[in-house]
Amino acid sequence: MQLERDGDLLKYGIFDWLEHQNIPLHEIFEQRLQMLEQADRTGFYAYHVAEHQGTPLSLDSSPSVFLAAASQRTTKLRLVPTVFCLPWYNPFRLYNEICLLDNLSKGRVEIGIGRGVSPIESTYYGITSQEQGREMFMEALDVIIRAFKSDKLDYAGKHHNYEGIELWNKPYQQPYPPLWYPTSNIESVPYVAKEGYSTSHNFATNEVAKLHIALYKEELAKNRDNPDRLNGHVSEPLVSNTRHIYIAPTDEEAVAQATPAFLTWSDHISHLSGRFSDRPRDSLALQKRMDNGTALVGSPETVRTQIQEMVDETGINYFLGVFYFGDLTLDQVLRSMDLFTSKVIGEITTASPSVVA
């Protein structure tokens, strides 16, 4: 069974770290859920949320918990942990969480997987080397895929062992939800394409993304007929290039409102590494990102032009935007999203209807 996707239109989604803000924690979660309700009403394809530990960059230390809440406040929006850091999990428990979430959402889950980008955070789970993390990732993935395909789990590995465990939970989507493997490392692209994963490239310039996506398409085409691909049940994988995005009626308003919020985000993303350095704050950080095209800030006309250029130059079939960052308010984010859906995305055309050209 292949999961069919609509072909011609550029899909669009939200990527979110779920950052700390100086308001009560329950209000942060409630405001995010209100954002997702608007996204659900206005045609967003999916909500992607990161997983981090011990940092103001992300309060979402357990994506399945927040996404379970989101599943009850939305009806169409797909929900994508981006990513589950597999070495941090007992894979049998995670398998069950995925099944519960897929059923709670009635089949709106897609599964992002990865090893975790922060070595500091991985040490919290006793992972002290890239090789150890890679080993644990592959073993956890093997356990989860085997569980999807069986009614009983038997597995003997270096890190995990299971014998005769009955699997009463099964996913809503068959054989299992679509898989994502985001990467900004070109050396990982052949593996990602070979398995048919959907993928996102985080804040790559159009020039760099073009190289990654061309390699992805080449390797994907070579392996299209391989029945053993892990994501072979998805007929058209999604390929995106993530961007911070903020839209206001004029360029001047957008830059004035986004600049302090971006500085707060910069503080958050460098929080853990900043504990070990005295790197000064870069007040021009947003302008530099705008100059190289990796942050889209401006009026609807400005941002529409930039997204169309990215689509034409890179060949993406999915736009993934960071709409809520730093200390932007909920009202600012909802207004920006409204301008995006009403005045920007509907006029974007894709260079090709399918990434599998």
N, C-alpha and C positions, 0 to 999 in steps of 0.2 A: 504494500500500500504506500503510495507517495502522497505527501501532504502538498496540495496544490496552493500556489500563491497567485494573487492577481498579478498580471504581467506589466502593464504599460506605465503606470503612474509612479512617481517618486514617493515612496513611503517615508514617513517622518516619525521620529521618536524622541524620547527624553532620556538623557543620561543624568544621573544624580548621585552625588556623594552623601547626601543627607547630612549636611554640615551642622556643627554647633553654632548657635546664635545666642545672644544675650537675652533670651526669653525662656520661660519655663519649658522643660523638656516635653511635656505633654502637648504644649502649644505648637512646638516644632513639628511633631508628628501629625497633629490635626491639620496644620496648614499644608503640609505635604499632601495629605489625603484630599484636601479641598482642591489643590492643584491637579491631582489625578482625576477628580470628578470633572473638572473643566476639560482636561485632555481627552477623557472618555467621550464627552459630548461633541468634541470638535475634530474628530478624525485622526488623532494620533494613533499610530500603529502599536507602539509598545512603550513601556516604562522600564528602563534599565537602572538598577541600583547597585552600587559598589558594596564591597565588604572590606572593612578595615577594623583594626583593634588598637585601642589606647591612643587615639588621636582626635583632635577636634575636626579633622577633615571629614570624618564619617562616624555618625552615631549608630549606624546600621551594622552592628557587630554580628547580627544573625538575620540575613536577608529574608529567609522564609517566614520569620515572624511578622515583619512589616508587610511583606507581600501577601500574607494571609489576610491581614486587615484590609489591604488595598483590594483584594479580590471581592470583598463584601461591599465595597463602595463604588465599584465599576462593573460594567457589563460586557464591554467589547475590548477594552484596552488589554493588550497582552503584557505579561509580567515576566521580567527577565532578570534574575540575579546575575550581575555582571562584575565579578564572577563569584561562584562558590569556589573558595580556595581549598581545593580538595585535600592537600596534605594536612589541613587543620581539622579534618573531620574523621569520625568513625564512619566509613562508607555505608555500612548497613543502616545506621541511623539516618544518614542523609538520604539514602534511597527512600526510606519511609516518609521523610519530610517532603520530598519531591512528589511522591504519590499523593499525599494528603493535599498538598498545595494545588496540584493539577486537578484533583477532583473538586476541591473547594471553588476553584475558578471555572470549573466545567471546561477544561481543556484550553486554558489561555496562558499556560506556562511555557516558556522556552528556557533552556538551561545553559547558562554561561559557566564555563569551567576554566580553571587556571591554577597556577602554582602559588600565586601571591607575589606581588611586585616588590614588597618591602621585606628585606632580610631581617630588619629589626623586629617587625611584627611576627615573623616566622619563629624567631627565637622564643617568643612567648609560649609556643607549642613544642619547644624542645628541638626545633629544626635548625641545625647549625651550618648546613652547607647546601649549595645548589644541587649537588648530586643526590643528597638525601631527600630534598624536596622533590626532585624529578622522579626518583624511585617511588616515593609515596603517592605522588600524583598519578603515575601510570597504574599503580596497584589499585588505588581507590577507584579510578575510572573503570578498570577491568571488573572490579566487584560490582559496581553499579550497573554496568551494561549487562553483565551476566544475570543480575537480579531481574532486570527488565524482561529478560528472555526466558525466565524459568519460574516455576512455582515453588522451588526449593533452592536454598543457597548452600552450596558446598564450595569452599575455597581454602586453599592452603598457600599462603604467601609469606614473605619475609616480615611484613608489618601487620597483616590481618589474617585471621584464620576463623572460618565458620564451617560448621558441620551440620547438615540436615535441618537448617532453619526454614520453617514454613513461611511463605511470603503471602500473607493475606491481603496486603495492600498492593494494588496494581495501578498504573497510571490511567488517566481518563483517555489520553491520546495513545493510539497504537501505531507502531510498537512501543514508542515512548516519545516524549516531547522533543521538538527540534533542539539542536545543540549549537552553541556559540563558543568560539575560542578567539577572543580579542588578542591582538598582538601588534606591537610596534617594531618588532624585531624581524627583519627580512629573512633571517636564517630559519625562522619558524614558519614562514609562509608556505613552503612546499608541504609540510606536514598538515597544516590547516586545510589547504586546498585538496590534498590527497584524500582526506577523510570527509570532505564536503561540508565542513563547518561554515556557518555564517561567521562573519568577523567584523571587527571594527579596528580602525587605526586611530590612535589617540593623538590629535593635534599635529599630525604630519602636515607639512606644507603640501600644496597641490603637486608640486614636482616630485617630492618623495613618495606621496601616496600613489601617484601614477605608476611609478616603478613597482611598488608592492602589488598593486591591483593587476597590473599586466602579468606579473609572475603568477599571481593567484589564478587568473583566468587560464593561463597556459597549463598549469598543473591540474586544475580542475577538469579541463577538457580531456587531458590524458587519462583521467581516472573515472570518467563519468559512467563507464560500463562496469565498474568494479562492484559486485554485489555486496562486498564485505565492508564498504565504507561505513563509518560510524554514523554519519548523517546522511546516508544515501536515501533515506525515506523522505527527504525534503527535495522537491524538484528544482527549486530556485533559491539557493542560499542568498542571504542579504550581505552586502558589503558596504560599509560606511566609513566615514572619516569624521571623527567627533570634533565639534566646535563649541566654544563658549559663544553664546548668542544673547544679545539684548537689543530690543527694538523700542524706539520712542518716536513721536511724531517728526522730530528733526534729528539730524546727526549730532548737533550740539547738545541737545537734551540727553540723548542716549549716552554720549561719552561722559557727560557730567555725572550721570547717575550710575553708570557702570564702573567708573574708575575706582572709587573707594571700595566698592564691593569686590572688585577683582583683587585689590590689595589684600583684603581680608582673606579671600580664597588662597592667595599666594602664601600668606602666613600659615594658613591651615595645612596646605600640601607640603610645606617645608618644615612643619613643626617637629617631627621626629628627627630628621637629619639636622635641623637647626640647633638641637640640643648639643650637638658636637662641633658646632662652628659658630663664628661670629659674622656670618654673611649679612651685609646691610640690606635693608628693605629697598627694593627698586621701584621708585615712584613712577617710572616710565614703563613698567612691566606690561600694562595693557596696550599702550601705544605700540610697543615693539611687536606684540602679538597681532595687533591690527595691521601693522605694516607688512608682516609676512603672511597675512591672510588666515591665521589660525584662530583669531577671535573676530566674530562678526558683530559689529556694534554700529548702529546707525538708524536712519529712517527706513521705512519699508522698501523704498526704491533702492537705497544703497545695499541693503542686505539681500534683496532679491537678486540684484546683479551679481553679488559675490557668490551666492549659492549656485546660480546658474553657471558661473565660470567654473566652480568646483566640480559640478556634475559633468560639464563638457570636457574638462581637462583630465579628470581622474577616472571617470567611468563608474562612479558609485551608483548603486540603485536604492540607497537608503540614506537619509540624512538624520544624524544623531546630534541633538543639540543639548548643551548644558544651559538650561534656562534659569535655574535657581542656584545662585552661587554667592559665596561670601555672605554679606549682611543685607542683600536685597530684601525688600519687604514682600509679603504675599501680594499686595495690591500691585506693586511694580511688576512682579513676575506674571500675574494674570493679564495685565494690560499688554505686556510684551508678547505673551502667547497669543492673545487675541489679534494683535496686529500681524503676527506671523501667519495665523490660519486664515485671516480675512483679506490680507493684502500682499502676502508674499508667496506662500507655498503653492497656491492654486495656479500660479502662472509659470511654475518651474516645469520644464520639459526634460525628459531623459534622452540621452544620446542614443541609447539602445534599450529595448524593452526587457532585455535579459542579460544578466551577468554571464550566462553560459552562451556566449555568442559563438 
